[in-house]
């Protein structure tokens, strides 16, 4: 152990593990040292999984893990292992599934699992209070009971474990459907989303409400496809845009500093669980930029730009990578950094502007968070302006100035904790979001930010032809997962459309080769979450469904389709076809749970459109802008200057001339070169849904 006052976690890079380094609990990180001790001493393992921004993780730590008496029981009867679920999503994924199988309830964090020394779980729960309440046993009582059960009922545990391991094994592999995949599954997913849609407040569930970015992306793509084939599904567009509107108006969005919290505790999106996660904000940034491209709505632009500013201001390291998250708590209280008293707001914004601000942001009604106010978009701008006797433009200017004053005041408060580790997969999601926002909002500084993050990932987390998953203070470690490879290929394809760099295209190819060599199931098709040389765990799953993040399996499948067409590589297309076939049974059972895979299926059924622009670099900009700015989710466009060398054959066969020309392709089929911008404009209109209805 490092010294008399800290445990083994003091040596770890994870901020979450370091939060527990001074606990009296004899914590181990996950690893062979802990597992060997459990086997040698025949002690059960107490596995505690959480993350640094998790409020209830902090509560359980303060109540139990900092208590010397409880720690003494833990140390006497268990081998105690702490896991950061963000660094080890492989372990978290397995034991969240085990929690569901053991309890028939969804899990969460903190996740508390008791294992036999061979890593098999025999009891699982989430948060346990120090004393019995909420219908839960007190944690000390639970520890004593489970220690007794492990000692006295080993045969029962062994029998249960055999059954559970069998179920985990069956869940780890998809079964093909009886019928081939078809567009009918895409229509079924849309119908399922409509059944779950909250017509009053948007979203797809009752409280708590999560953004479900993969579902929103699917609805935008579904609308685009139906508009192109002459059967516009305006309701699909409405569901997506209305949800985006309500989230941006509610308290899920930070009206002063930008960015979105992880979820809302109520159905109106008013009060969030206050932590901000990079993995939510990358996809949301892309969605709001796309919503602006579809509608021209300035509210969508404003939400996207505020989010991008927050990321660049607070979440981007000087070295280029993006940090992971901001805590829900500050000064020991959830939300303390974000909430206000009416008097503090009145003093900051002034008596003249307070009635307008109060009407717009809800301070003229009762407190909405523990006797204080969390800012929401309580009334539309027009209505708030009318109450103050102002026109909308004047009211908007006054509100912007008031928010700036409040933001400056908030900056003097004790900030929420920053988890400053840099995760490859989450960085890829934000690189993609920044690239899409740069395209649709015409903000080249967002592309600059994305490029810096990409260069950091390639320079620090790409080692000897393999990715690493995490980095903190320059120390990169842990083998990467499927999500890391899939999300990064996807992000590279977005960034390459803005700025062609041959080294980025080669990086995408190298990532795809590792993905196929190390993650593909060569027998059944599809992709495992961990590589073939990863540490052996009790399950090697193929996670096909979208969760809080889009499915790496689905993103990998679509990215391989796109990269296969771009590089003319049939092996990528064949792997994607196998992956879809392997997932067909899972998709058929619950189409709307597999939106990322349906995006891939859509591009398999209607091959990806590619536009390759060649010519002098200084002359390609207007051609590139014409291709990229409209919302056309099934089209990719790459501007490759004539000076570019070492192109793959599929691109080298589209030669540059003295003037710009475009090669327009549907899958592998390419039309003759187009040499005039008006002719390209005519060809592109076939891929673009055009002006859209508003969300309301």
Secondary structure, DSSP 8 states (H G I E B T S, - for coil): --BTTB-GGGG-S-HHHHHTTTSSS-EEESSHHHHHHHHHHT-EEEEEEE-TT-HHHHHHIIIIIT-HHHHHHHHHHEEEEEEETTT-HHHHHHHHHHHHHHHSS---SSEEEEE-TTS-EEEEES---SSSBTTB--HHHHHHHHHHHHHH-HHHHHHHHHHHHHHHHHHTS----SS---THHHHHHHHHHHHH--TTT-SSSSSSEE--HHHHHHHHHHHHHHHHTT---HHHHHHHHHHHHHHHHSTTB-TTT--B-SEESSTTS-SEE--EEHHHHHHHHHHHHHHHHHH--HHHHHHHHHHHHHIIIIIB-TTS-B--EE-SEETTEETTTT-B-HHHHHHHH-HHHHHHHHHHHTTTS--SBTTBB-----S-HHHHHHHTT--HHHHHHHHHHHHHHHHHHHTTS----EE--EEHHHHHHHHHHHHHHHHHHT-HHHHHHHHHHHHHIIIIIEETTEEEEEEETTEEEEE--HHHHHHHHHHHHHHHHHS--HHHHHHHHHHHHHIIIIIB-TTT-SB-SS-TTS---S------S--SS--HHHHHHHHHHHHHHHHT-HHHHHHHHHHHHHHHHHHHH-GGGGHHHHHHHHHHHTT-EEEEEEE-GGG-HHHHHHHHSS--TTEEEEEEETT--S--HHHHTS---SS-EEEEEETTEE---B-SHHHHHHHHGGG---S-----
